[in-house]
Amino acid sequence: YASARAAWAAAQEKLPQARGGLLPTISLTGSTQYNDRDIRFRDATIVGSSSRFNSNSLLLSLNQPVFRAQNLVAYQQGKTQLEQADASLAAAAQDLITRVAQAYVDVLLARDNVAFAAAQKTAIGEQLTQAKISFQVGTATITDTNEAQARFDLAASQEIAAQSDLEIKSRTLELLIGKTTPVLAPLGTGLQLVTPQPAALEKWVEDSRSSNPQVRVADSNLVLARQEVTRNRAGHLPTVDAFASTGVNRAGVGTLGGPGTNIDISSIGVQMAVPIYQGGIVNSRVREAAANEDRAVRDLDGARRNAELATRQAYVGVTSGIAQVKALEAALVSSQSALDSSRLGREVGVRTQVDVLNAQQQLFSARRDLAQAKYNYIMSTLKLKAAVGRLSEADIVAVNAWLARGKQ
């Protein structure tokens, strides 16, 4: 992002540089030289001469372009480049927001997975202990103990994998923020599931075709390419400049040993130049610019299609995420009820230890899936705003309100 800001600052100078081609140029030149002159005539009857003297000159000149089509187009290109720089910076800002937000929720999810895996291992450990006791007193078979032991070992390996994943996700966040991962506030109970407004997918897709930052950059590239074609074609046109100059020339002695001279010169006029033939370079540059224009057309088409796809994915992610979160919340309640029923059934002999372990596994899976669904909803909301160029820090403030402040 810092690099993008520097590129934006550099692009701000494009317009002043292009404007310089329309403004006058003023220059002051001067020279001084020492002369040692010997004059000898072939006719011996004529006496030659020798002289040593200084000569000095000073010239002030002004040149004002009157008609230079290439410079006029270059000035328009400078304006286009400013618009492109703004779009590129906006794209970099939105990309930074989504990358940091994604890294943040990835850490939260990884941390949740560690907690879920630890809780699952603890619960299965309790079942394993109970299975061993039941086997010792003869109320259960060795199969129940082996099943519980296998589930416990699997849960232990899953906890180790979750801890490793948390370490990787934390390092990824550190890479983005440039410092050690601080204490992160987890997702609280204030998450609001809001349907995108307007609730019409095609309206969002239509907006993305023009407002998406990458589309804006590609559109500016196309405008620049077309302006470049016009600028190169202007190489066939004549140029007209107005000029004025004034200067002085001082010499110690005149020609052939005469007296010194003081010469004052002033001039003003208009100059026109008509290009006739330049080795075919102008036509070649026009063809090159036309090919680049065609490429810019294809790039813009690709950027629009990518924006449309990203918008559709994010919109569906939000709408389906809302439904998924609600369904998983209901599944979580059902899974807890199923676990309670399995435990009760095992006590009265109608359920086995395996049934209880399966119910526990289902409960922890529902908790993990619910957490994942909530984080996916948050990211889909941000990505939908980014796809249409509306993502800002205000959206991060809104998401930040959903976090449980002061907790780890």
Residue pairs with C-beta under 8 A, 6 or more apart in sequence:
1 92
1 93
1 95
1 96
4 88
4 89
4 91
4 92
4 93
5 89
5 92
7 85
7 88
7 89
8 85
8 86
8 88
8 89
11 81
11 82
11 84
11 85
12 82
12 85
14 77
14 78
14 81
14 82
14 85
15 75
15 78
15 79
15 81
15 82
16 78
17 78
18 71
18 74
18 75
18 76
18 77
18 78
19 75
19 78
21 65
21 68
21 70
21 71
21 74
21 75
22 65
22 68
22 71
22 72
22 75
23 64
24 62
24 63
24 64
24 65
25 62
25 63
26 60
26 61
26 62
26 63
27 60
27 61
28 58
28 59
28 60
28 61
29 58
29 59
29 61
30 56
30 57
30 58
30 59
31 56
31 57
32 54
32 55
32 56
32 57
33 54
33 55
33 56
34 52
34 53
34 54
35 51
35 52
35 53
35 54
35 55
35 252
36 52
37 50
37 51
37 52
37 53
37 253
37 257
38 48
38 50
39 48
39 49
39 50
39 256
39 257
40 48
41 47
41 48
49 256
49 257
50 257
51 252
51 253
51 257
52 252
53 251
53 252
53 253
53 260
54 251
54 252
55 249
55 250
55 251
55 252
56 249
56 250
56 251
57 247
57 248
57 249
57 250
58 247
58 248
59 245
59 246
59 247
59 265
60 245
60 246
60 247
61 243
61 244
61 245
61 247
62 243
62 244
62 245
63 241
63 242
63 243
64 241
64 242
64 243
65 71
65 239
65 240
65 241
66 240
66 241
66 242
66 270
67 238
67 239
67 240
68 239
68 240
68 241
69 231
69 234
69 237
70 231
70 234
70 235
72 234
73 227
73 230
73 231
73 234
74 231
76 227
77 224
77 227
77 228
77 231
80 220
80 223
80 224
80 227
81 220
81 224
83 216
83 220
84 216
84 217
84 220
84 221
84 224
87 213
87 216
87 217
87 220
88 213
88 217
90 213
90 216
90 389
91 213
91 214
91 216
91 217
94 213
94 386
94 389
94 391
95 386
97 382
97 386
97 391
97 392
97 393
97 395
97 396
98 379
98 382
98 383
98 386
98 391
99 176
100 173
100 176
100 177
101 378
101 379
101 382
101 396
101 399
102 379
103 169
103 172
103 173
103 176
104 173
104 184
105 375
105 378
105 379
106 169
106 172
106 173
106 375
107 166
107 169
107 170
107 173
107 181
107 184
108 184
108 186
108 187
108 375
109 169
109 371
109 372
109 375
110 162
110 165
110 166
110 168
110 169
110 170
111 166
111 184
111 186
112 186
112 368
112 371
113 162
113 165
113 166
113 368
114 159
114 162
114 163
114 166
116 162
116 364
116 367
116 368
116 371
117 155
117 158
117 159
117 161
117 162
118 159
119 364
120 155
120 158
120 159
120 360
120 361
120 364
121 152
121 155
121 156
121 158
121 159
123 360
123 364
124 148
124 151
124 152
124 155
124 357
124 360
125 152
127 148
127 151
127 353
127 356
127 357
127 360
128 145
128 148
128 149
128 151
128 152
131 140
131 144
131 145
131 147
131 148
131 353
132 145
134 140
134 144
134 353
135 141
135 142
135 144
135 145
140 353
144 352
144 353
144 354
147 353
147 354
147 357
148 353
148 357
151 357
151 361
170 181
173 181
174 180
174 181
183 408
184 408
185 403
185 404
185 405
185 406
185 407
185 408
186 403
186 404
186 407
186 408
187 371
187 374
187 375
187 378
187 402
187 403
187 404
188 402
188 403
188 404
188 405
188 407
189 404
190 401
190 402
191 374
191 377
191 378
191 402
192 402
193 321
193 322
193 325
193 326
193 377
194 381
195 318
195 319
195 322
196 204
196 315
196 318
196 319
196 381
196 384
198 204
201 311
201 312
201 315
201 316
204 311
204 315
204 384
204 387
204 388
205 308
205 311
205 312
207 311
207 388
207 389
208 215
208 304
208 307
208 308
208 310
208 311
208 387
208 388
208 389
209 215
209 304
209 307
209 308
210 216
210 219
211 388
211 389
211 390
212 303
212 304
212 307
212 310
212 311
212 387
212 388
212 389
213 389
214 303
214 306
214 307
215 300
215 303
215 304
215 307
216 389
217 303
218 296
218 299
218 300
218 302
218 303
218 304
219 300
221 296
221 299
221 300
222 293
222 296
222 297
222 299
222 300
224 296
225 289
225 292
225 293
225 295
225 296
226 293
226 296
228 289
228 292
228 293
229 286
229 289
229 290
229 293
231 289
232 282
232 285
232 286
232 288
232 289
233 282
233 286
235 275
235 278
235 282
235 285
235 286
236 275
236 282
237 275
238 272
238 273
238 274
238 275
239 272
239 273
240 270
240 271
240 272
241 270
241 271
241 272
242 268
242 269
242 270
242 271
243 267
243 268
243 269
243 270
243 271
244 266
244 267
244 268
244 269
245 265
245 266
245 267
245 268
246 264
246 265
246 266
246 267
247 264
247 265
247 266
248 262
248 263
248 264
248 265
249 261
249 262
249 263
249 264
249 265
250 260
250 261
250 262
250 263
251 260
251 261
251 263
252 260
253 259
253 260
254 260
254 261
275 282
307 387
310 383
310 386
310 387
311 384
311 387
311 388
313 383
314 380
314 381
314 383
314 384
314 386
314 387
315 380
315 384
317 376
317 377
317 379
317 380
317 383
317 384
318 377
318 380
318 381
318 384
321 373
321 376
321 377
321 380
322 377
324 373
324 376
324 377
325 370
325 373
325 374
325 377
328 366
328 369
328 370
328 373
329 370
331 366
331 369
331 370
332 363
332 366
332 367
332 370
335 359
335 362
335 363
335 365
335 366
336 363
338 359
338 362
338 363
339 356
339 359
339 360
339 362
339 363
341 351
341 359
342 351
342 355
342 356
342 358
342 359
343 351
343 356
343 359
344 351
345 351
345 355
346 352
346 353
346 355
346 356
378 399
378 402
381 395
381 399
382 391
382 395
382 396
382 399
385 391
385 392
385 395
